[in-house]
Amino acid sequence: MRQLFFTLILAAVATSGQGQSNRIQLTHQEAQKRVEVTVDGKPFTAYIYPGPAVLKKPVLYPIRSAGGNFITRGWPMDPRPGERIDHPHHVGMWFNYGDVNGHDFWNNSTAVGPEHKGPFGTIVHTGVKSMKSGKDKAELVVTADWLDKDNKIMLQETTTFEFRGTADSRTIDRITTLKAADKDVLFKDNKEGMIALRLARQLEQPSTKPEVFTDAQGVATKVPVLDNAGVTGMYHSSEGVEGDAVWGTRGKWMNLTGVVNEEPISVVLLDHPQNVGYPTYWHARGYGLFAANPLGPAVFTDGKAPAMNYTLPAGKSVTFRYRLLVQSGKTSDKFISQQVAGFGR
């Protein structure tokens, strides 16, 4: 009996130590086609890859703050009261582009209408290469193919996600390498890219009038004015630009502040000095689209800057690195600059 008692105590200690060593936990739910990410047992986000019949690209969805509040929109996956229901291709946090060898990856969705002429590209998950939970961070490596309208591979993607969490923060590093297949790949100068989030209603900027936004194909989407109760978002860039004026400007980072269920939150997206086109242009809209796009200088400056038209030669690779920081409480420019210094090494 005494021996059994000590065996149980040792097992409990071992289990406790294991839990402490894997604070950031990854769990692959293959049947559901998702990898859950938790911090100290609390849901953080999930890498989901339900397939083209549901989503035309893998995404991180949903994303929560340290306080457990959603920072991403629920619609169209899990609608919440009072949300906007525009742009069905805006789901969670994603990475794609609006014109890749003439194919539109950005606007593709199961709800795409006849007004969108295409051709469309689709990103298909091909595997979980590795998973590693840990005390300070967890690492997930996944692969995907960027397919043209005929399901031929244009790009092979390898993405490493690094997830971190503290009592008052959540961090996601995304390092994506794209390798061109057997043909050169042209990323034509286009505003619709590249890493992006669609934000929860509370993190939108209050709107005073309806807007109409036109995509690269000239298709207009109406975004009506909704009840602004509880809508508290405000953009602030590394260059000191604020509000709607941040759209089309360049900056090393963008900070979106707001309050969700009484939790003050800063959602900060950081560019990396090694990225093409650094510092990035910001495709950030008050209605909840928060995107960094380094490849559209001409469209963002109304032709004042020359078009980039970035070309990736056949068989060659390019890597893009971004960090998303979700910080509970207010953040200063100095604090964010420290994050930039740590990320840029």
C-alpha positions in Angstrom: 0.0 0.0 0.0 2.8 2.3 0.9 4.6 1.5 -2.3 1.4 2.2 -4.3 1.1 5.6 -2.5 4.6 6.7 -3.5 4.0 5.4 -7.1 0.9 7.6 -7.4 2.8 10.6 -5.9 5.6 10.2 -8.4 3.2 9.9 -11.3 1.4 13.1 -10.2 4.7 14.9 -10.0 5.7 13.7 -13.4 2.4 14.7 -15.0 2.6 18.1 -13.4 6.1 18.6 -14.7 5.1 17.5 -18.2 2.2 20.0 -18.2 4.5 22.8 -17.1 7.0 21.9 -19.8 4.3 22.0 -22.5 2.4 25.2 -21.6 1.9 25.9 -25.3 0.2 22.7 -26.5 -0.6 21.5 -30.1 -3.2 18.9 -30.6 -3.8 17.5 -34.1 -7.5 16.6 -34.6 -7.1 14.8 -37.9 -10.8 13.9 -38.3 -11.7 17.5 -37.9 -8.8 18.7 -40.1 -7.5 21.1 -37.5 -4.5 21.6 -35.1 -5.7 23.1 -31.8 -3.4 25.5 -30.0 -3.8 26.1 -26.3 -1.9 28.1 -23.7 -2.0 26.8 -20.1 -5.1 24.8 -21.2 -6.9 27.8 -22.6 -7.9 28.0 -26.3 -5.7 30.3 -28.3 -6.2 29.5 -32.0 -6.4 26.6 -34.5 -4.9 25.9 -37.9 -7.8 24.6 -39.9 -7.7 23.0 -43.4 -11.3 21.8 -44.1 -10.6 21.7 -47.9 -11.8 23.7 -50.9 -15.4 22.6 -50.5 -15.4 24.8 -47.3 -12.4 27.2 -47.5 -10.2 27.9 -50.5 -7.1 28.2 -48.3 -6.0 27.0 -44.8 -6.3 29.6 -42.1 -5.8 30.3 -38.4 -9.3 30.5 -36.9 -10.5 31.7 -34.5 -7.8 33.8 -32.6 -8.3 34.7 -29.0 -6.7 37.2 -26.6 -5.1 36.2 -23.3 -8.4 37.2 -21.7 -10.2 34.6 -23.9 -11.9 37.1 -26.1 -12.2 36.7 -29.9 -10.2 39.1 -32.0 -11.3 37.6 -35.3 -14.8 37.8 -36.9 -17.0 34.7 -36.6 -18.9 35.0 -39.9 -19.1 33.0 -42.1 -17.9 30.1 -40.0 -19.6 30.8 -36.7 -21.8 34.0 -37.0 -22.2 36.3 -34.0 -24.9 38.9 -33.5 -24.2 42.3 -34.9 -21.4 41.3 -37.2 -20.9 42.4 -40.8 -21.5 39.7 -43.4 -19.5 41.1 -46.3 -16.4 39.6 -48.0 -17.0 35.9 -47.3 -13.3 35.2 -48.2 -12.2 37.1 -45.1 -11.8 34.2 -42.5 -9.5 34.3 -39.5 -5.9 35.0 -40.4 -4.7 34.0 -43.8 -1.9 34.4 -46.4 -2.5 34.7 -50.2 -2.6 37.2 -53.0 -4.9 38.7 -55.6 -3.0 38.1 -58.8 -0.6 35.2 -59.1 0.0 34.4 -62.8 -3.4 36.0 -63.4 -5.1 33.9 -60.8 -7.1 35.5 -58.0 -6.4 33.7 -54.7 -7.7 36.5 -52.5 -11.4 36.6 -53.5 -11.9 32.9 -54.0 -14.6 31.4 -51.7 -17.5 29.0 -51.9 -19.8 32.1 -52.1 -18.1 33.7 -55.0 -20.6 35.2 -57.3 -20.8 35.6 -61.1 -19.5 39.1 -60.8 -16.1 37.7 -60.0 -14.8 36.4 -63.3 -11.6 34.7 -62.1 -9.7 32.7 -62.9 -9.3 31.7 -59.3 -6.5 30.0 -57.5 -6.9 27.6 -54.5 -4.5 26.8 -51.7 -4.7 23.2 -50.6 -3.2 21.8 -47.4 -0.9 18.8 -48.1 0.5 17.9 -44.7 1.5 18.5 -41.2 5.3 18.2 -41.5 6.1 18.5 -37.8 4.6 19.5 -34.4 6.3 20.4 -31.2 4.7 21.7 -28.0 6.8 23.4 -25.4 7.1 25.6 -22.3 7.8 28.9 -24.0 6.6 28.2 -27.5 5.0 25.6 -29.8 6.1 25.1 -33.4 3.9 23.8 -36.2 5.2 23.2 -39.8 2.7 22.6 -42.5 2.8 22.3 -46.3 0.4 23.4 -49.0 0.1 23.7 -52.8 -1.1 26.8 -54.7 -3.1 25.5 -57.6 -4.2 27.2 -60.7 -7.7 26.9 -62.3 -6.8 23.5 -63.7 -5.5 22.2 -60.4 -1.9 22.4 -61.5 0.7 23.4 -58.9 2.1 26.9 -59.3 3.7 27.2 -55.9 4.7 24.9 -53.1 4.3 26.4 -49.7 6.1 25.5 -46.4 4.9 27.5 -43.4 6.3 27.4 -39.9 4.0 28.8 -37.2 5.5 29.7 -33.8 3.0 30.2 -31.0 3.8 31.9 -27.7 1.7 33.0 -24.8 2.0 34.8 -21.4 -0.5 35.9 -18.8 -1.3 39.0 -20.9 -0.2 38.3 -24.4 -0.5 35.9 -27.4 2.0 35.8 -30.3 2.1 34.1 -33.7 5.1 34.2 -35.9 4.4 33.0 -39.5 7.4 32.1 -41.7 6.2 31.2 -45.2 8.4 29.9 -48.0 7.0 29.8 -51.5 8.8 27.7 -54.1 7.8 28.2 -57.8 7.1 24.9 -59.6 8.2 24.5 -63.3 7.2 28.0 -64.5 8.1 31.5 -63.4 5.4 33.0 -61.1 4.4 36.6 -61.4 2.8 38.4 -58.5 1.3 41.3 -60.4 1.1 44.7 -58.5 -2.2 44.3 -56.7 -3.8 45.7 -53.5 -5.3 42.4 -52.4 -2.7 40.7 -50.2 -0.8 39.4 -48.4 -1.0 38.4 -44.8 -4.4 39.4 -43.4 -6.9 39.2 -40.6 -10.6 39.9 -40.4 -11.4 41.4 -37.1 -14.2 41.1 -34.6 -16.8 43.8 -34.7 -15.6 45.5 -31.5 -12.2 46.0 -33.1 -13.5 47.8 -36.2 -13.3 51.5 -36.3 -16.7 53.3 -35.7 -18.3 54.1 -39.1 -20.4 57.2 -39.8 -21.4 56.5 -43.4 -21.8 53.5 -45.8 -18.9 52.6 -48.0 -18.3 50.9 -51.3 -15.0 49.1 -51.8 -13.9 47.9 -55.2 -11.6 45.0 -55.7 -8.8 44.6 -58.4 -11.4 43.3 -60.9 -13.6 46.3 -60.4 -16.2 44.4 -58.4 -17.9 46.7 -55.8 -18.9 45.5 -52.3 -21.2 47.7 -50.2 -20.3 47.9 -46.5 -23.2 49.5 -44.7 -23.1 51.5 -41.4 -24.0 49.4 -38.4 -24.8 50.2 -34.8 -21.5 51.5 -33.4 -22.2 50.5 -29.8 -19.1 48.8 -28.4 -17.0 49.5 -31.6 -13.7 50.9 -30.4 -11.0 50.2 -33.0 -8.2 52.6 -34.0 -5.2 52.1 -36.2 -1.8 53.6 -35.4 1.2 53.0 -37.5 5.0 53.0 -36.8 5.1 56.3 -38.8 2.5 58.0 -36.6 -0.4 57.8 -39.1 -3.8 57.0 -37.5 -7.3 55.9 -38.4 -8.5 55.4 -42.0 -5.4 57.4 -43.2 -3.2 54.3 -42.7 -4.5 52.7 -45.8 -1.8 52.6 -48.6 0.9 54.0 -46.3 4.1 52.2 -45.5 5.3 51.2 -42.0 7.3 48.7 -40.1 4.3 47.8 -37.9 0.6 48.6 -37.4 -1.1 48.7 -34.0 -4.9 48.3 -33.8 -6.2 49.2 -30.3 -9.7 48.5 -29.0 -11.8 47.0 -26.2 -13.5 43.6 -26.3 -15.8 42.7 -23.4 -14.0 45.2 -21.2 -10.6 43.8 -22.1 -8.3 46.5 -23.6 -6.4 44.9 -26.5 -3.7 45.9 -28.9 -3.4 43.8 -32.1 0.0 44.5 -33.6 1.2 43.2 -36.9 5.0 43.4 -37.5 6.8 43.4 -40.9 10.3 41.8 -41.1 13.4 43.6 -42.5 14.2 40.6 -44.7 10.8 40.6 -46.4 10.5 41.7 -50.0 9.3 45.3 -50.2 10.1 46.2 -46.6 8.6 48.3 -45.0 5.3 47.0 -46.2 2.2 48.9 -47.5 -0.9 48.5 -45.3 -4.2 47.3 -46.8 -6.0 48.2 -43.5 -9.7 49.2 -43.6 -11.9 50.5 -40.8 -14.5 47.9 -41.4 -12.2 45.1 -40.0 -9.8 44.1 -42.7 -6.2 44.3 -41.4 -3.6 43.3 -44.0 0.1 43.9 -44.9 0.9 43.8 -48.6 4.5 44.6 -49.8 3.9 43.8 -53.4 1.5 46.6 -54.5 3.4 49.9 -54.5 1.8 51.2 -57.7 -1.8 50.5 -56.7 -1.3 51.9 -53.1 0.2 55.1 -54.4 -2.2 55.6 -57.3 0.8 55.1 -59.7 3.2 57.5 -58.0 5.5 54.5 -57.2 6.5 52.1 -60.0 4.8 48.7 -60.1 6.8 46.0 -58.5 5.4 43.0 -60.4 7.5 40.6 -58.4 8.6 37.5 -60.3 9.7 34.3 -58.7 11.7 32.2 -61.2 10.9 28.6 -61.7 12.4 26.4 -59.0 13.4 29.3 -56.8 12.0 30.2 -53.4 11.1 33.3 -51.4 10.4 33.6 -47.7 8.0 36.0 -45.9 8.1 36.5 -42.2 5.4 38.2 -40.0 4.5 38.5 -36.3 1.1 39.0 -34.8 1.1 40.2 -31.2 -2.2 40.3 -29.3 -1.4 42.2 -26.1 -3.9 42.8 -23.3 -3.7 46.3 -22.0 -2.3 49.4 -23.7 0.9 49.3 -25.6 3.4 52.1 -26.2 5.4 52.7 -29.4 8.5 52.0 -27.3 7.2 48.6 -26.3 6.3 47.7 -29.9 9.8 48.9 -31.1 11.3 46.4 -28.6 9.2 43.7 -30.2 10.4 44.7 -33.6 14.0 44.5 -32.4 13.5 41.0 -31.1 11.7 39.8 -34.2 14.1 41.4 -36.7 17.1 39.4 -35.5 
